[in-house]
Amino acid sequence: MPPSESDVLEALRPIIDPDFGKSIVELGFVKNLRIDGGRVAFDIELTTPACPVKAEFERQARERVEALPQVDAVEVSMTAQTRGRALEPQSDVLPGVRNTIAVASGKGGVGKSTVALNLALALRDTGATVGLMDCDVYGPSLPLLTGVSGRPRAEEQRIFPHEGWGLKLMSMGFFLTEDSPVIWRGPMVHGLIRQFLTDVDWGELDYLVLDLPPGTGDAALTLTQQAPLSGAVIVTTANDLSLIDARKGLKMFEKVGVPVLGIVENMSYFTPPDLPDRKYHIFGEGGGRRVADELGVAFLTELPIDSRVVEGGDAGKPVFTSAPDAPIVEAFRELAGTVARKLAVLAETTPEIADGNITWVGDL
């Protein structure tokens, strides 16, 4: 007698998702179960295409169902439905964006924009649809880092982002010449940021990475208070000055009720090409991890110094394209996987984030 639907589900029940700590059956990941005599087919729908145990889930599911009596063949399809806030077509603020990730630092010079770009590219590589918004009004860097330039297309009071490297891109730099000074007061900055959030037609995105300006000034505050931020990543280096400012950035997000996904320590060490086992900690060692432990947030990763990142950025060719096999590319992929999974868990366990309604807990 062929297996029943309940037999198959019971066989799959011991498979536990490590992020949620629950069975894939209890989580509702098993979809489209079909049984035709001795042939069994089903989908496993994950919360993010960046799931690190996707292949392991598929192997376990196949083996467990094949072990059932009277089963001749098993077909497992791995799919993903990125979790996030419910899409709100009538909302004027990022209506088609499921997850918004703020990449921030307390000060400039820590490589925040490079981290934001490569995080976006790594998320893209998982199969997600991704956009990148350069929110630094006074010193936009996205045109240089991507090699994309020129004024974006505008129709019927809608601005359409550029597309480059598989990302949707928007930056104040697309509206300026190289010699254009940006001399604006706070209300003007507030208006521009608001326009980027409401008038840019991003379409539907799984992730929009927001490269925040350094510090906790007008532009950063406007974004944290007006954009439906799903979570924030703090970028720092290991030296004490950067760590002091990283604490300020983290406190800003806490004050406006935005979950801090964790701290990234950029430019952590340098490994000479001819000495692959050596690590030289030029800016100090372990500072990012100490601050993360002190403030009770996750330490996400250490990113090494790699000259190819700088060379690619100067040439408008990201390291994902210019040196796809570089160890730092793999480090960015691991960072993207961690960020995506943290957002998926937040979307499942925090209703106000899943619904796109952030509750502000105080004013700065």
N, C-alpha and C positions, 0 to 999 in steps of 0.2 A: 504494500500500500504506500503510495507516495506521501511525502511529508506534508503536514498542514502548515498554514501561515504561522500559527502559534509555535509549532516545532522549530521553524526557521528562526523566529524571533528569540526563542529561548536559547538556541544555539549561539546567537549573536550577543546575548545579554552580558556575558562576562567580559566583553571588550570595553575597556574603560578609557574615556578621553582624559588625558593627563591634566589638561587645563581646567576642566570642569569637575573632575573627580567623580564622574557619573558614567553609567553605561550609555553607549551610543543608541541603544533602544529607548532608554528612559529619556534621553535628550531629543528623541525624534529624528535622528540622523538617517534612519533607514527609511527609504522612500521607494515607491513603485515596485513593491514586491510582487513578482509573478511566478506562478508555479504551473508548469505544463508537464504532467506526468513526472518523469524523473529529472526534468530540467528546471532549475531554479535561477531566477535573475532578480536583481535588486540594485538600487543605487544607495550609496552612502554620501549624504550631502553634508559637507563640513562647513564650519562657520567662516572659514577663510581659506583661500587657496594656498596660503603660506604654512599650512599645518605640517610640522616636521615629521609626524608619524603617519602620514597619508599612506605610504607604501606598506607600513606595518599593519595598519588597519585592513588594507586590502588583502594582505597575505593571511592574517588571522581569520577574517571573514570567510575567505574561500575555503581554508582548511576546515573550519568548524562546520560549515554547511555541507561540504563534501563528505564529512564523517557521518552524516545522518543516513539511516537506512533508506535504500531505494533511490538515492540521489545519484544520477548519472553524470550531470554536468552542472557547473555553477558559473554564472556570469555576474561579475561585480563591476559596476561603473562608479568611479570616484568623481563627485561633482563638488561644487562649492557655491554657497550663497553668502556673500559678505554681509555680516550682521552690522547694524549701526542704527542710527535714528530712522524712524519711519519717514519716507520721502514725502514732502509736503508741497505739491504742485502750486498751491495758492500762496505759499510763503514767499516773501520778497528777499529773504536772506538765504542764499545757497539752497534753493528748493530741491535740487536733484542730487545733493551730496550726502552720502551715508555716513562718512567719518571725516572729521576735520582734525588734523594733527598739527599742533603748534610746535615749531622748533625754535627754541629761544636760548638766549644767553644773557647774563647780567652785563657783559661788556663785549666790545668788539675784539677782533683779532684771534678768536679761538676756533675759527673754521666752521662757524655755524651754517653759513650759506652752502658750503661744500657738503656738509653733512645732510642738510635738507634736500639738496639736489640728488645725492646718491641714495638717500633713503627712498625718495620718490621713484628713482630708477629701479631700485631693488623690489619695491612693491609692484611696479609694472611687470617685472620679470616673473612674478607669481601668476600672471594672467589677469591681474586687477586693472580696472580703468582708473587712471591717476592724473591729478592736476597738481601744479605747483604755482603758488602765488607768492611773489616777492613783495613783502610788505614794507620794505625799507624805502621810505619816500626820499630820504636825503642821500642815500648811497646805494642805489639799486645795483645788484651785481649779476642778475640773471642773464641779461644779454651777453655779457662777457663769458660767463660760465658755459652757456649753451651754444653760443655763436648765432643765436636767433636775434634779429633786429627788425626795425620798421614798425610803423603804427599798425595796430590791429584793425581788422575790419569792423565797421560799425554800421548797423542798419536799424532803423526804427527805434532809436534810443536804447539799443542793445549793443554791447561790445562783445566781440567774439575772440576768445583767446587764440594766440598763436599755437601751433602744434609743432613739436620738435622732440626727437628721441623717444617717440611714443608717449609723450606727455602733453597735456594742455598747459600752456604757460601764460602768465600775466605778470607784468612788472611796470612800474612807473618809468623804468628805463626805456621801454618801447616808445614812449611819447617824447623823449628828450634827445637832443644831440649830445655828443660827447662834451661839448663846452657849455651846456646849459646849466647854470646854477639853479639850485632849488632853495629858495628863500621864502619859506612859508611859516605862518604862525599856527598855533594849535588848532583853531577852528577850521582852517583850510585843510590841515592834515586829517582831521576828523571827517570832513566831507569827502575827501578822496578815498579814504579807507571804506567809508560807507558805500561809495559808488562801486568800488571793486567787489563789495559783498553783495550788492543788489542789482547792478546793471550789467555785470559780466555774465554771459550765457555759458555757464560751465557744462550744461547738459547733465547727464547722469554720471556720477563718479562714485567708485567705491571709496576712494581716499582723495582728499585734498590736503596737501602739505602746505602749511603757511610758514614761510620763512620770516619770522618776526624781526623787527629792528632790534639792535642791542639795547639793553637797559630796560627801564620801566617807565619810559616817558609817554607822551601823548598817544603816539601811534600804537604802542604796545597795549596801553590801557584801553584804547578804543576797540582794538581787536578782541581782547579778552572779555570785554563787556558786551560786544555786539555780535560776534560770530558764535555760532553754536558749536563750541569746541568740544570734541570728544575726549581729548587728552593732550598732554604736553610732554615734550622731551626737552630736557635741559642739557645744553652742551657746555662743557668746561674743559680747561686743561688742568694739569695737576698742581700748578703753582698756586700759592696762597692767595694772590690778588684775584685771580679768576674764580677761585672757590668762594671768596667772600661775596663776589657779585652773583655767582650762581645761587647762593642762598637767598639773595634778594629776589631773584627771578622766581625761585620756587615759592617763596612766601607770597608773591603777587598772585600766582595761580591759586594757591590755597585760599587766599582772601576772596577771590571771585568764584570759588567753587568749581574750578576746573581740575579734574584728576591729573596728577603728575605721574606719567607712566614710568619715569625713571631718569637717571643721569647717564650721559655718554661722556666719557673722558676721551677727548680728541688729542691727537699728537702725543700719545702716551709714551711712546718709545721709538727708537730708530734701530733697525737691524741692517747692518751693512750687507750688500749682496754677496760678498765673499766670506761672510761670517754668519751663516744663517741661524746659528745657535746663540748668538749674542743679542742682548737687548740693552740699549743705552737710554736711560730715562733722563732726557735732556731737561725737562721742565719739572722734575721731581717724580716721585713714585707713590702711587696708591691714594692720592688726594681725593679723586672722585669717589672712590669706594668709601673712604672715611666719611665724606660729607653725606653720601647716601645713607650710610648706617646711622649717622648722627641725626638725620632728619626723618628717618623712617620711610624712605622710598627705595625703589629697586635700583641697583646698579646694573645698567644694561650691557655695557661693553667697554673695552678699551680699543681704540682705533690707532694703529701705528702711523708714524710719519712715512709717507711714500711720495717720492718726488714725482711719480707719474700722475698723482692726483693734481698737483700744482701745475705741471706741464699741460695736462689735459684741460684744466680749467682756463689757463691762459690762452690756449688755442681754441677754446670753444668746443672741445671734444671730451666729454666726460670719460673717466677712467673705465666705466662699464663698456665703452666702445673702444677706447685706445689700448686698454690692457685688461681684457675680460677675464684673464686667468690669474690676475694679481691676487695675492692673499687678502688685500684690503677689500677687494670686491666680494669675496666670500664673507668677510666680516660684516659688510653692509647687508648682505643677504640674510645673515643670521640676525642682525639687528631688526631688519624689516619683519622677519618671521616673529620675533618676540613682540614687537609693537603691534602687529596685526592680531596676534593671539590675545594680548592684553585688552585690546579694544573689543574683540569679540566677547570676552568674558564680561567686560563692563556693560556691553549692550544687552547681555542676557540677564545680568544681575542687578542693574541699576535702571529702574523704569524711567526715571526722568531723563536719563541720557538716551535710552533707546527710543523715547518718544520725541527727542529733540528739544526738551524743555529743561534748560539748566536753571537751577534755583540759586540765585546769588545770595551769598551768606554775609555780605558786608560791602561797604564802599571803601575805596582807597582814599 
